[in-house]
């Protein structure tokens, strides 16, 4: 009697398990459909509207400070990380040689002016003498040789005056250059910013074109965002950008505007550019630097430094 009972129990449980599996497959199918629909809706409404990259870094036009005259460093007024304003004194050179050169040029200018005054006086006298001889030439009181001699003297006086005038111009140029060289012994900041890479030391002998230090205009910071070439189809100058930096975290969001595109990819401007015209060629997706201008007010509230990592997200549907 027990064997028929077991057979009946098995027959009843099999339909139940089959129905349960069907329900599970239906639920799985519904979940896949819902997930696919949700992803499609997300991509349609949100995902396709933005492009993003974390390959972005802050940058600015760093001002390299050099000396325009040779000399020995007498004072160094700044140090690294110090804030300076445009026109602030950074380095002072010993101005002894420049001051002496200016005094010498000033004396040469005064001498040239005196020579011009003497030449002008001689010319005036020669002109008066010539006028007198010409007035007497008709009476026969003045010989032709005497008149010719006076005319030559007047011409020579005019030439001497012209040379003296040219000498004044040259002496004036030398004096102006000496004044400029003296003023250049005081080296000032070309822009407002933060001092960096200070190499100059007290007592050092400097020459023109050798970098002394750099000034970083942090208030003019921008971002170079390296987007993949496949992301740039809908990117245009003027579109709005949201940026997050590791320095402040996600709590601080910077707002910027696409300023433009670089002239080429990083690989194109590399020291040793890739030679794609070879037999072993592998296509690699390239990245193009996109310049993003930041909001100056936000930079004042949250200062940045050169080379910081950023995450940039461009709104492709924003108005340019």
C-alpha positions in Angstrom: 0.0 0.0 0.0 2.9 2.4 0.6 4.3 2.3 -3.0 1.3 3.9 -4.7 1.3 6.7 -2.2 4.9 7.6 -3.1 4.1 7.6 -6.8 1.2 10.0 -6.4 3.3 12.4 -4.4 6.0 12.6 -7.1 3.4 13.2 -9.8 1.9 16.1 -7.9 5.2 17.9 -7.2 6.5 17.9 -10.8 3.9 20.3 -12.1 4.4 22.6 -9.2 8.2 22.8 -9.8 7.5 23.4 -13.5 5.2 26.3 -12.8 7.7 27.8 -10.4 10.4 27.7 -13.0 8.2 29.3 -15.5 7.4 32.1 -13.1 11.1 32.6 -12.4 11.9 32.8 -16.1 9.1 35.2 -16.7 10.3 37.4 -13.8 13.9 37.3 -15.2 12.6 38.3 -18.6 10.6 41.1 -17.1 13.7 42.3 -15.2 15.8 42.2 -18.3 13.2 44.2 -20.2 12.9 46.7 -17.4 16.7 47.1 -17.1 17.0 47.5 -20.9 14.2 50.0 -21.0 15.7 51.9 -18.1 19.2 52.0 -19.7 17.7 53.2 -23.0 15.8 55.9 -21.2 18.9 56.9 -19.2 21.0 57.1 -22.4 18.3 59.0 -24.3 17.7 61.5 -21.6 21.0 61.8 -19.7 23.8 59.6 -21.0 23.9 60.9 -24.5 23.8 64.5 -23.3 27.2 64.4 -21.6 30.8 63.4 -22.3 33.3 63.1 -19.5 36.9 62.4 -18.8 39.2 62.2 -15.8 42.3 62.8 -18.0 42.3 66.5 -17.3 44.8 68.8 -15.6 45.0 72.4 -14.6 47.4 74.7 -16.5 48.2 78.4 -17.0 50.6 80.6 -18.9 53.6 80.7 -16.5 55.7 83.9 -16.6 59.5 83.2 -16.6 61.4 86.0 -15.1 64.9 86.8 -16.5 67.3 89.7 -16.1 67.7 92.1 -19.1 71.2 93.3 -17.9 74.2 91.5 -16.4 75.0 92.2 -12.8 75.5 90.8 -9.3 72.4 90.1 -7.2 72.2 92.5 -4.3 68.7 91.6 -2.9 66.2 88.8 -3.4 62.8 90.1 -2.2 60.7 86.9 -2.7 60.6 83.2 -2.0 58.8 80.2 -3.4 55.0 80.1 -2.7 54.9 83.9 -2.0 52.0 85.9 -3.5 53.1 88.9 -5.6 51.3 91.6 -7.6 52.2 92.9 -11.0 55.0 95.5 -10.6 56.3 94.2 -7.2 60.0 94.1 -6.8 61.4 90.5 -7.1 65.2 90.9 -7.4 67.6 93.9 -7.2 71.0 93.9 -8.9 74.0 95.9 -7.9 73.6 99.2 -9.9 77.1 100.7 -9.5 78.2 99.9 -13.0 74.9 101.0 -14.5 74.9 104.3 -12.6 78.4 105.1 -13.7 77.5 104.3 -17.3 74.5 106.7 -17.0 76.7 109.5 -15.6 79.2 109.0 -18.4 76.4 109.1 -21.0 75.0 112.2 -19.4 78.4 113.9 -19.7 78.8 112.8 -23.3 75.4 114.3 -24.1 76.3 117.6 -22.4 79.6 117.7 -24.4 77.7 117.0 -27.7 75.3 119.9 -26.9 78.2 122.2 -26.3 79.8 121.2 -29.6 76.5 121.9 -31.3 76.3 125.3 -29.8 79.9 126.2 -30.9 79.2 124.9 -34.4 76.0 127.0 -34.6 77.9 130.1 -33.5 80.6 129.5 -36.1 78.0 129.0 -38.8 76.2 132.3 -37.8 79.5 134.2 -38.0 80.3 132.6 -41.3 76.9 133.5 -42.8 77.3 137.2 -41.6 80.8 137.4 -43.1 79.6 135.9 -46.4 76.7 138.3 -46.7 79.2 141.2 -46.2 81.5 139.9 -48.9 78.7 139.3 -51.3 77.5 142.9 -50.8 81.0 144.3 -51.6 81.6 141.9 -54.5 79.8 144.2 -57.0 82.1 147.2 -56.1 85.3 145.3 -56.8 86.4 145.7 -53.2 86.4 141.8 -52.7 88.3 139.5 -54.9 86.8 136.3 -56.3 89.3 134.1 -54.4 88.3 135.8 -51.1 84.6 135.3 -51.8 85.2 131.7 -52.6 87.2 131.2 -49.4 84.3 132.7 -47.3 81.7 130.5 -49.1 83.8 127.4 -48.3 84.1 128.5 -44.7 80.3 128.8 -44.5 79.8 125.3 -46.0 82.3 123.8 -43.6 80.5 125.5 -40.6 77.2 124.0 -41.8 78.8 120.5 -42.1 80.2 120.9 -38.6 76.8 121.8 -37.3 75.2 118.8 -39.0 77.8 116.5 -37.4 77.3 118.1 -34.0 73.5 117.6 -34.3 74.0 113.9 -35.3 76.4 113.6 -32.3 73.6 114.9 -30.0 71.2 112.3 -31.3 73.7 109.5 -30.8 74.6 110.8 -27.3 70.9 111.0 -26.4 70.3 107.4 -27.5 73.2 106.3 -25.3 71.9 108.3 -22.4 68.4 106.9 -22.7 69.9 103.3 -22.9 71.9 103.9 -19.8 68.8 105.1 -17.9 67.0 102.0 -19.1 69.8 99.7 -18.0 69.9 101.4 -14.6 66.1 100.9 -14.2 66.5 97.3 -15.3 68.7 96.5 -12.3 65.4 96.4 -10.4 63.5 93.3 -11.6 59.7 93.5 -11.2 57.0 90.9 -11.5 55.4 91.0 -15.0 52.1 89.5 -13.7 50.2 88.9 -10.4 50.5 85.3 -9.1 52.6 83.0 -7.0 56.4 82.7 -7.0 57.7 79.3 -8.1 61.0 77.7 -9.2 63.2 80.3 -7.6 66.7 79.7 -8.7 68.3 83.1 -8.1 70.5 83.5 -5.0 72.0 86.4 -3.2 75.4 87.4 -4.6 74.9 85.4 -7.8 76.2 86.8 -11.0 73.3 86.9 -13.5 73.3 87.4 -17.3 70.4 88.1 -19.6 68.1 85.2 -20.8 69.0 83.0 -17.7 65.7 82.2 -15.8 65.7 83.5 -12.3 62.3 82.4 -11.1 58.7 81.9 -12.3 55.4 83.6 -11.5 52.3 81.5 -11.8 49.1 83.6 -12.4 46.8 81.3 -10.5 43.9 83.7 -11.2 44.1 82.8 -14.9 44.0 79.1 -14.4 42.4 76.9 -17.1 42.0 73.1 -17.7 43.4 71.0 -20.5 40.9 68.1 -20.8 42.2 65.2 -23.0 39.0 63.7 -24.5 39.0 60.7 -26.8 38.5 61.5 -30.4 35.3 59.5 -30.5 33.8 61.8 -27.8 34.3 65.1 -29.6 31.6 64.9 -32.3 29.2 67.0 -30.4 31.7 69.2 -28.5 31.8 72.9 -29.6 33.3 76.1 -28.1 31.0 77.8 -25.6 29.5 74.7 -24.1 29.2 74.5 -20.3 31.4 72.2 -18.3 31.3 71.0 -14.7 34.6 70.0 -13.1 35.7 68.3 -9.9 39.2 68.3 -8.6 40.8 65.8 -6.2 42.1 68.7 -4.2 38.6 69.7 -2.9 36.6 66.6 -3.7 33.1 66.3 -5.0 31.8 68.9 -2.6 33.3 71.7 -4.7 32.1 71.9 -8.3 33.9 74.3 -10.7 32.0 75.6 -13.7 33.7 76.4 -17.0 33.2 76.9 -20.7 34.8 75.1 -23.6 37.4 77.6 -25.0 38.7 75.7 -28.0 40.7 72.7 -29.2 44.4 72.2 -29.4 46.1 72.1 -32.8 46.8 68.4 -32.6 46.9 65.3 -30.4 49.6 64.7 -27.8 51.1 62.0 -29.9 51.5 64.3 -32.9 53.6 66.8 -30.9 55.6 64.2 -29.0 59.4 64.5 -29.1 59.5 61.2 -31.0 56.1 61.1 -32.8 54.6 57.7 -33.8 55.5 56.4 -37.2 52.2 54.9 -38.4 53.4 54.2 -41.9 55.0 50.9 -40.8 54.1 47.3 -41.3 53.2 46.6 -37.7 50.5 49.1 -37.2 47.9 49.0 -34.4 45.1 51.6 -34.3 45.0 53.4 -30.9 42.2 55.9 -30.0 43.9 59.3 -29.8 43.1 62.1 -27.3 42.8 65.7 -28.2 43.3 68.5 -25.6 40.3 70.6 -25.1 40.8 74.0 -23.3 38.3 74.8 -20.6 38.1 78.3 -19.2 37.2 78.5 -15.5 35.1 81.0 -13.6 37.5 83.6 -12.1 35.2 84.1 -9.0 35.3 80.4 -8.3 39.1 80.4 -8.6 39.3 83.2 -6.0 37.1 81.2 -3.6 39.0 77.9 -4.2 42.5 78.5 -5.7 44.1 75.9 -7.8 47.7 75.1 -8.8 49.3 73.9 -12.0 49.0 70.2 -12.7 46.1 69.2 -10.5 43.9 66.4 -11.6 40.4 67.2 -12.7 37.3 65.4 -13.9 35.5 67.3 -16.6 31.9 66.7 -17.8 30.7 68.7 -20.9 27.0 69.3 -21.4 26.5 68.8 -25.1 23.1 70.4 -25.2 24.1 73.6 -23.4 23.8 76.9 -25.4 27.1 78.2 -26.8 
